[in-house]
Amino acid sequence: MFSMASMTDVIFLLLIFFMVTSTFVFPSALEVNLPQSSQQTALKPTTRIYIDKELNMFSTRGDSINEGDLQPLPPEALEPFMATLHQSDPSQFVAVYADETVPYRSIVDVLDKGSRHGIKIVLATKPASNSDYQPAAPAATTQQQ
């Protein structure tokens, strides 16, 4: 008789290994230089909005992460796009991949239009290396009387 106990142990270990390592894959369809953050989340968004350094917006839905699957998203189409997302699935969230050179106003515009339609939005960042990450010192404020 041949015992299969050790073989099943190996198969289960391989299964666990592949399940754990597959959660570390972060999709990137458009090459944007993300800002750094000291904390990361492993949420998998169903919809992504990309803003490149020229302020061009693109969107992709589902699990497609190829650059060829990106759809141009003009600024005037952003609000109808958010409304369509909310109608299709109110519980989904959107990940915004914005280049670190994008003005804050453009990112806030996307966040504002998403919140008007009840869309949960997360900002994609890259992990900060310990040597590069320097928390910002609080700025001195003065009050005028």
VENZICOR-V362893 format. One record per run of one state. SS is the DSSP state (@ for helix, = for strand, . for the rest). FROM is the first residue (numbers start at 1). TO is the last residue. If there is no record, write none. Layout:
((SS | FROM | TO) (SS | FROM | TO))
This chain:
((. | 1 | 4) (@ | 5 | 22) (. | 23 | 35) (= | 36 | 37) (. | 38 | 46) (= | 47 | 51) (. | 52 | 56) (= | 57 | 61) (. | 62 | 66) (@ | 67 | 69) (. | 70 | 70) (= | 71 | 72) (. | 73 | 74) (@ | 75 | 88) (. | 89 | 92) (= | 93 | 98) (. | 99 | 103) (@ | 104 | 116) (. | 117 | 119) (= | 120 | 123) (. | 124 | 125) (= | 126 | 127) (. | 128 | 145))
